[in-house]
Amino acid sequence: MTPGPLEIRVGLGSCGLASGGEAVRAALLDEARAAGVPGCIKTVGCNGMCHREPIVEVISGGGTATLYGHVTPEAARAIARAHIEPRRLSTWTRWKASALLDIVAPRNDRAELERCRVDRRAGAAAAYLSKQRRIVLENCGEIDPLDIDAYVARDGYRALEECVRGLPAERVVSTILESGLRGRGGAGFPTGRKWSVARAEPSSTKYVICNGDEGDPGAFMDRLVLEADPHRVVEGLAIAAYAVGAAHGFFYVRAEYPLAVKRIREAIAQAEARGYLGPRILGSDFSLHVELREGAGAFVCGEETALILSLEGQRGMPKLRPPYPAQSGFRGRPTIINNVETLACVPWILRHGSGAFAALGTPTSKGTKVFALAGKVKHGGLIEVPMGITIREIVEGVGGGIKAGRRFKAVQIGGPSGGCIPARLADTPVDYDALAQTGAIMGSGGLVVLDDRDCMVDIARFFLRFTQSESCGKCTFCRIGTKRMLEILDRLCEGRGRDDDLQKLETLADYVSRGSLCGLGQTAPNPVATTLRYFRDEYEAHLHEKRCPAGRCPTLIEYRVKDTCTGCTLCAQACPVGAIEFKPYERHAIDTTLCTRCDMCFQACKDDAIEVA
């Protein structure tokens, strides 16, 4: 047993809750109450290791950390029994309990502890953590998101306090400019330059907005940070307001993030109660009123001008620029819009200095970048890595490589606005300029890993279908052009391609990107353009051979049973439409007239006896 005080942290972000974290917390709390120390159980946000949720971390009185992953309620009880010293017992009884635990501890307790324990210094956990550099995520998984005292104890609100107690606003802007911080929402515009423009505007009324309208498929960076460390983003927004001279701020967070909305709302209330928001902050002349508004889930509202119109109660549609929002934005006043990750960097930069941030990364891309690592990778989750790290280091080092022995094929980076980068270019550094040279963009930070069973034509179709459905319809090129492109991709995936389809795709991609008003339309063709550039052979196979090389497009493939079939019947049991007759110990066959190509037989077969042709 661990003597002295301890802290048992249980991750209850969205991923932890979805994995059963609430039941784990209840089991830990039951054991802690029985031992008389319920206060040792702490709710924290996700630490980024989403692939190991539910996660429990035990911090001993001496500071030693023990991490457990895939924790069940039964394992949680074993963890509590192994680490909590029952304070209500007499010294003699505690000694006897300790001795008895060593002698007759339930075997399944020990087995559960061994199964769940994560060694940070070795294996996959070490690889996952060693290449990361945490700035934005430094508190995630470490503190209770709604404990303002815990945030303050880790230097929270210190940067804001230094600002309002005498640091000139001009110096705040120059510090951000010198740090090299670029907007993490997609375009990578220098944050300090944007603040400089707004600060120089003569208007007496200015606004600051946190853009939490994260809508990329496969992206969850903003959600996790808002859930795990909301006070960090509140402080960043307050500093931005101080720097540009704004007295009113907004959090614009999509309603599909109910936990993030709840925690930001509570963090705002706590900050107001402590004097970090509201009138005359910390006794200074600076005042800031902050409101939270929920977005209705329109992807286009992640674009600055569309977001502003939505905030004003109008339909979210992009506007022609200039003027830029920093000059004339919300209600016609100078408005600064930064995304969650950008604002979360600000307090760290002011506390550590612009040089510390600028020392990380590359000459044109400073600091770190948070990525939502997802797809066909072994260890997905939220990671924060220095700019300049290669795609290969992320996929094979941090992510642990491709699942189930498949071959690494490509990454889709930047969400539906990004592009597909093939495995042969995996040594490309994560840098705004280097990624642009490949035809992709950094985007907000979605990184989806693809393997050799992913069809690149179908991947392009998936992302284009998303952006086409999310187009606001204002621009003809975006509204009609993406529709025509999607029709071509549908034809190719169904074996109905026409000889001039590939040329039409390239022409339309060029027209849409050059003729659209906002970033949604300008970047919508990226997945198509990059897959055509790097995987043209797959397009040609779909067009000329009516074949899907990856075996993914249902109309172009056929499932067959090979000679290696042992008649185990697993495929027949898995088939939802009865296309495989149940014949124990005999080679099975697939009725192609009934087969819906759902892939269930392939997944069920343990003998590699199903082939896709």
Buried (B, 14 or more C-beta within 10 A) or exposed (E): BBEEBBBBBBBBBBBBBEBBBBBBBEBBBBBBEBBEBEEBBBBBBBBBBBBBBBBBBBBBEEEEEBBBBBBBBEBBBBBBBBBBBBEEBEEEEBEEBEEEBEEEBEEEBEEBBEBBBBEBEEEBBEBBBEBBBBBBBBBBBBBBBBBBEBBBEBBBBBBBBBBBEEBEBEEBBBBBBBBBBBBBBBBBBBBBBBBBBBBEBEBEBBBBBBBBBBBBBBBBBBBBBBBBBBBBBBBBBBBBBBBBBBBBBBBBBBEBBEBBBBBBBBBBEBBBEBBBBBEEBBEBEBBBBBEBBBBEEBBBBBBBBBBBBBBEEEEBBBBEEEEBBBBBBBEEBBBBBBBBBBBBBBBBBBEBBBEBBBBBBBEBBBBBBBBBBBBBBBBBBBBBBBBBBBBBBBBBBBBBBBBEEBEBBBBBBBBBBBBBBBBEBBEBBBBBEBBEEBBBBBBBBBBBBBBBBBBBBBBBBBBBBBBBEBBBEBBEBBBBBBBBBBEBBEBBBBBBBEEEBBEBBBEBBEBBBEBBBBBBBBBBBBBBBBBBBBBEEBBBBBBEEBBBBBBBBBEBBEBEBEEEBBBBBBBBEBBEEEBBEEEEEEEBEBEEEEBEBBBBBBEBBEEEBBBBE
